[in-house]
């Protein structure tokens, strides 16, 4: 990992939803570990880039302390400008190397986060990272480390090597008689600058797709499909993922072994689906039950699904943890979910109902009336979370009101379905219930300074759940008005007028009545997204 490359091509710094502290604390509690409360803790982010993960955390948890370190002076400077614009006193971003981190100069941390670091350094540095984390971790602390994994990255190494070959070397224009000239030979050792390499990425992806299609070997279909998927990512991401000097994926068994060498133990994956073989279906799960050792089972699971990325949680090796959790362990947490059914879920029978995520492409079928009612409760209050017992009580009441009392008495299938929803990542955890702000659309609406600063500088808004809402020009116009407070009615009128007045005379004649309606519809949708993510607030009168 070269600081110069990150200065020249800054890493795309975004909020990371899997590092949402109540989620991490909730996963730890499921496995028998108590951690520091997010509202009063210390967090270290190693490789923080511009700090766009911990700066929002510092805003939302003002009584906690946050420290971010990175080798890139450019990114730390940009991040500190954001910190200063928000007047945050509980976050520090520092240009530091791992060797400068030790317990003599820092208080211990309750949560340590490393995203996009571990695989992109040499194996020796990976050991150094684990040693530093162990020495700086509080007694009840938790470490989050994301990294590329084998076996999935074995195949991707072919794409990486091909992209490096294409992007590293400067383009040469020479006639046939110049091919063997001394000048031609002396240029072969030259390598493009990081900016030049990144500029060639779109061309490389297009060429390699054509190349592997024509190659027509046993790997062609995989390579062309993966290259098509990679085209959806930014050039900055692709540069650091595929063109950096170091990319050292690990098998999960080797990651766990390395952690043990530094008195750390594996807790779980931050994505529970990658920690439970039940998600693979009955036949695959049955095959994996041949392995008694939990970590052997996880490794074979990775072989089965060709795993290429993990988000592992670690703690001190002397702590006592459960190797897994059962439905009875779920009662001490709060939950949130935003799943909706296209048809009304029947609460007086066990007819399966499909529940969809926001994209309406992926669904899960739920049969028990109490589970269907629970998902309805969660969708109605999203992004609020609710305690397990309150959720069960409200869901049972809905089923009773629908004449489904018999299913409340036969509750065991609910426990199993709720458990499967959780391990499949359809539910997220909180250690305490959270209640979102209720919005009166007739009163002035506001957004926070955090939302406005990020919208105008980075063109996204970080949510309290550490997700990013992308911002276009229309949304930016609306946010500029919302930062000072405005009613929905006035907002719609002002934005539509501003969009109309910004057009030249010819385009104004073509404006028409429908264009205003289209903008109003877009703004309605955008305001709904802001409300659904607790971005909007109102003053107390």
Secondary structure as GFF3:
##gff-version 3
##sequence-region A 1 541
A	DSSP	alpha_helix	3	8	.	.	.	ID=ss1
A	DSSP	three_ten_helix	17	19	.	.	.	ID=ss2
A	DSSP	alpha_helix	21	30	.	.	.	ID=ss3
A	DSSP	three_ten_helix	38	40	.	.	.	ID=ss4
A	DSSP	beta_strand	42	46	.	.	.	ID=ss5
A	DSSP	alpha_helix	54	60	.	.	.	ID=ss6
A	DSSP	beta_strand	65	70	.	.	.	ID=ss7
A	DSSP	alpha_helix	73	85	.	.	.	ID=ss8
A	DSSP	beta_strand	91	95	.	.	.	ID=ss9
A	DSSP	three_ten_helix	98	100	.	.	.	ID=ss10
A	DSSP	beta_strand	109	114	.	.	.	ID=ss11
A	DSSP	three_ten_helix	118	120	.	.	.	ID=ss12
A	DSSP	alpha_helix	123	136	.	.	.	ID=ss13
A	DSSP	beta_strand	137	148	.	.	.	ID=ss14
A	DSSP	alpha_helix	152	168	.	.	.	ID=ss15
A	DSSP	three_ten_helix	176	178	.	.	.	ID=ss16
A	DSSP	alpha_helix	182	187	.	.	.	ID=ss17
A	DSSP	alpha_helix	194	199	.	.	.	ID=ss18
A	DSSP	alpha_helix	201	215	.	.	.	ID=ss19
A	DSSP	alpha_helix	220	230	.	.	.	ID=ss20
A	DSSP	alpha_helix	235	238	.	.	.	ID=ss21
A	DSSP	pi_helix	239	243	.	.	.	ID=ss22
A	DSSP	alpha_helix	252	261	.	.	.	ID=ss23
A	DSSP	beta_strand	264	269	.	.	.	ID=ss24
A	DSSP	three_ten_helix	272	275	.	.	.	ID=ss25
A	DSSP	three_ten_helix	277	280	.	.	.	ID=ss26
A	DSSP	alpha_helix	282	288	.	.	.	ID=ss27
A	DSSP	alpha_helix	294	305	.	.	.	ID=ss28
A	DSSP	beta_strand	309	316	.	.	.	ID=ss29
A	DSSP	three_ten_helix	327	332	.	.	.	ID=ss30
A	DSSP	beta_strand	334	336	.	.	.	ID=ss31
A	DSSP	beta_strand	340	341	.	.	.	ID=ss32
A	DSSP	beta_strand	353	356	.	.	.	ID=ss33
A	DSSP	beta_strand	363	366	.	.	.	ID=ss34
A	DSSP	alpha_helix	369	381	.	.	.	ID=ss35
A	DSSP	beta_strand	386	387	.	.	.	ID=ss36
A	DSSP	alpha_helix	388	401	.	.	.	ID=ss37
A	DSSP	alpha_helix	405	409	.	.	.	ID=ss38
A	DSSP	alpha_helix	412	423	.	.	.	ID=ss39
A	DSSP	beta_strand	428	430	.	.	.	ID=ss40
A	DSSP	alpha_helix	449	458	.	.	.	ID=ss41
A	DSSP	beta_strand	460	462	.	.	.	ID=ss42
A	DSSP	beta_strand	468	470	.	.	.	ID=ss43
A	DSSP	alpha_helix	473	482	.	.	.	ID=ss44
A	DSSP	alpha_helix	488	501	.	.	.	ID=ss45
A	DSSP	alpha_helix	505	509	.	.	.	ID=ss46
A	DSSP	alpha_helix	512	532	.	.	.	ID=ss47
###
